[in-house]
Amino acid sequence: LLLLAAAVVWGPRFSGGLRSPQRRWPVPYRRFDYRPKTDPYCQARYTFCPTGSAIPVMKEEDVIEVYRLQAPVWEFKYGDLLGHLKIMHDAVGFKSSLTGKNYTMEWYELFQLGNCTFPHLRPGMEAPFWCNQGAACFYEGIDDAHWKENGTLVLVTTISGTMFNEMAKWVKYDNETGIYYETWTVQASPDKQSIVWFDSYECSKFILRTYQKLADLGAVFKKIQTNYTSIILFSGEPIYLGNETSIFGPLGNKTLSAAIRDFYYPFKPHRTVGEFFLDLLKIIDRVILNGQFYLFYNLEYWFLPMKYPYLKIIYEEVPLPIGSKASFGV
């Protein structure tokens, strides 16, 4: 990500002109019937959801406070460093009035952000190898210091125990069917009315879906400003290339498969500063000078004809949903 951001900042202006047949935009995020087992090759530097627990069943008469939680990405390691760039992580907190217990719920990568954004090029394997699953994590307690020090911990609504239990059922469905992390939002231009080619699927989108589900169940949200981070690529109309089998299989396109592997190679982890800058020059050449980006989305590959400003990190307001007091007797 740092390599690509640096390439965007330092590179000159260029725009591509490839087009594809008319499709439905944005491309719908694909859901699956079940979550596959992860490959042992995929390893996380930090364990996913180390203190996770099952979502409890609340008593119907319980009154539960719902909190918006937000902090800089990797705040536990770098403090507010990424907060200055408005690269934020989102979660939601709950507090039961009957038991006094607090809970945190969030959605994030099983193997950290880099593995979800770029693949591994493994020896003996022609196709890039992805470790890009994401999932929900639920655990008891709210780390007040973590969320308050450099971020946000604020009450957004109050719900009943019945509404919480219905939300829990939805979380189970959402978590079992929406299994792949998608880092990028891809759109045609920085204009707010611009066509969105692909929408991201990450922590903030899970929180927005959760809020919407609570609103559908009858939650009434406070009128406060809520902003979220998006990492946006800017591209002309994307070109569909195919899936792993059609590109990298026995009858695949050898030229295309080599081009995709060649594109991803500079994004590998770097051992020296010299190696970093050498690969940075390669990224500038491909993404900026030649306007090329290969996107992996829904287990399929797309070509993006990149155009200025290429990449942008935005921290944009998304209003809380409007609910109805009629549902569940709230």
N, C-alpha and C positions, 0 to 999 in steps of 0.2 A: 504493500500500500504506500509506504514511504517512497519507494522507487517511482511508482506511477505518479504520485503527487508532485515529486520533484521534476519529473519529465514534463508535466503539464505546466508547471510554473516557468521552467527554463526554455521550453520549446517555442518555436515560431508559430505563426497562425497558418492553418491549412484546413481545407474541408474536402471531404470525399463526395462522390456522386453516384455510388451504386444504389440500386433499388431492387425491390422484390415484389412479387405479385401481392395484391391487396389481401391483408389478413386482419384478424381481430386484434385490436390494440387497446390496452396493453394485453400481452399474451397472458391468458389465465394461469395462475399458479396451479400446478398439478398436485392433486391429493392422491394418496395411496391407501390400499386396503389394510396394510399392516406395516409396522416398522421392522426393517431387516436388522439382523445382528451386525454389529460393527466388526470390521476386519481388525485382527490383532496388530496389523501394521500401523494403524492409526493410534497415535499416542498423544496425550495432552500433557503440557508442562504443568498445568494446574488441574486437579481432578474436577470433573464435572459434578456439581451438586453434592458436595461431600457430606452434608448433614441433612439431605433430603428425607422427607417423610410423606406418608399418604395424606391426602386431604381429608380432614375430619368431617363427620356428619354433624351439622349444627342443629340445635333444637329450633323448632319452627318459630317460637316466641322470642328467640334471641334477637338483639339489635346489634348489628355489626358495623363498625366504622371502616370506611375504605379510604386508604391513603395513596396519594401519588408519590412515588419514590423515583428520584433521578440523581445520578452522580456521574462524574467523569469516568470514561472507560479506563479500566485498570487503576482506579483511584487508590486501591490498597497498595499498589507498588509505586506509582508515580505521583500520587497526590492530585493536585489540580492541574497538572501539566496539560493533559488532553482537554481539560475543561476550558482552557484559554482558546482552544480551537473549536469549542462547542461540539466535541465528539463525546456524546453522552450515552449512558446506559440507563434503561428504564425498567422499573418493576412496580408492583402494586402490593400494598400492605393491608392487613385486616386486623381488627381488634374486636374480640367478643366481649359484650357487656356482661354476659352471664358468668363466664369463666375468668375474664380479665386477660386471657392469653392473646398474644400477638402472633401474626404469621406473615411471611413474605412469599410472594410468587413472582417468578421471572422466567424468561425464555432466552436461552443463549446457546452458543456453539458447544458441541461436545468436545471438540479438539482445538479450540481457540480460533480467532478470526482469520489468521493467515491460511489455515488449512481449508477454511470454507471459501476463501476468495480465489486461491490458486491451487493447482494440483501438484502432486509429486510425479516426477518422471523417473519411474523405477527401471532399473536394468532388466532386460529380458521381457519387458511389457511395452508393446507399441502404443497402446492407449494411455493417456494421462490417468493417474490414479487419484481419486478424490476422497477426502475425509471431511465431508461437508454436512454431516447431520447436525441438527439443532433440536432442542427439546425444552419442555417446561420443567421447572424445578420449584418445589413447594417445601418449605421448612418452617419450623416454629421459631418465633422471635423476629424482631426488627432491630437491626443494628443502627440505632439512632445516630451514633457518631459518624458512621460511614455515609449516611444519606444527608445529614444536616451540614457537616463541616464544609463541603465543597459543592453541595447539590441542593436537593429539595425533598422535604418530607411535609406534606400538607394534606389535610382532610379534604376529600372531594365529594363524598356522598355517604349516606347511611342506608343499609339494606337489612332485610329480615333474614332470619336463619333459613327460611324456605327459599329465598332468592339465592342465597349462598350455595345451597345444596344443588339447585338447578344449574348454577354457574359451574359447579364442580363436575357435573355430568358433561357439560359442554367442553370443559377443559380436557377431559379424558378423550373425547372424540377429536378435538382439535389437535391434541398432541400425538395421537396415534395415526392420523391421516396427513398432517402437514409436517413432514420429517426433514426437509432439506432447507438449510440456511441459504439465503440469497442476499449477498452483500449489496449489489448494485441496484439503484434505480437508473433506468436509461430513458432519456427523453430527447426530443428534437431540438430544444433550445431552452435558455434560462427563463423565457417568458412563462408566466403562471398559467396561461391558456395553452401552452405547448402540448403536443401529442406525447403521451407517455408510452414508450414501447414495451418496457418491462418494469414491474414494480418490485421493490425489495421485499424480503421476507425475513425479518430479524426481530430483535427484542422490542423495539417501539411498536412494530406492527402487531405483535402479540398483545401488548398493553392496550392498543387502540381497539383490537377485536374484543378484548375482555370488557372494556368500558361499554362498547356497543352492545354486547350481550347483556350486561347489567341494565342498560337503558331499555333494551327490549323487554326485560323482565319487570321494569317499572322503576328503576332507580332514577332519582332526580339529582342531577349534578349541580354543584355550586358554579357560579359564574366567575371563573378565574382563568387567567391566561395559561395555556399549556403549549410548550414548544418541544419539538423533537428533531433529532439529527437525521439527515439523509445524505448519503454519498452518491452523487449523480454523475453519470457519464452522459456526454452529449454526442449524438450520432444522427446521421441520416437514416433513412428507412433500413432496418436490419434485413440481412439476407439469411434465410434458413439453409443450413448446411447438412444436417442429418444427425443421427445418433451414433453411439459408439460402434455399433455393429456395421452400419452402412459406411462409416468413414474409416474405421480401423480394422474391420473384419477381413476375412480372406478375399472377399470381392470388393473391398473398400477402395477408396481413392488415395493412392500412395502419395501423390503430390500434396493433396490437402492435409493428409495426416501428418506429413513431415512439416508443413507450414504451421500447423497448430502446435506441435511439439516445439518447434523452433521459437514460436511466439512466447510460450510459457517458460522457456528455459531461463531467461534473465531474472525471473521472479523467484528463483530458488533462494534458500537461506544463504547468507554470505559469511565467509570466515575472515576476510580481510577488507580493509577500506579500499584498497586498489581494485579488488574484485567487484565491490559495490559500484564504484564509479564507472568501471568498464561496462557493466550490465546496464547502468543508467543510460549510457550513451546509446546502447542498443534499443532500449525502450523509447528514448526520444526519437530515434530514427523510425521505428515501426508505428508508434502510436501518434506522434505529432507530424513528422515529415511525410510519412506515407499514409496516415489516417487509418490505421488498421487496429482492430481489437477483436479478439475471439471470446465470445461470451458463452458460458456453460449455464444453461437454465432448463429446468425440468428434464434433466438428463439428456439434453440435446445441445448441439452447438450452433451458434449463430455468428455471422460476421457483422461487425459494426463499422460502417464508414465514419470514422470519428471526425468531429468538426469543433471549431472554437466555441466555447472555452474549454472543451475536452473533459474536464473534471471540476466539480465544485462540491464543497462540503457546506450544507446549509443547515441552519437551526431555525426551523419555520414553525409558526403557530398552527396547530390543529385543534379547533375548539372541542371541548367536551361534548358528548352527544346529548340530545334532548330526550328525556324520558317521560314517562306518564305515571302519575300518582295512582292511577286506577288499578294497576297490576299488583297482585299479591297483598292487597290491603295496606300498602305503604302510605 
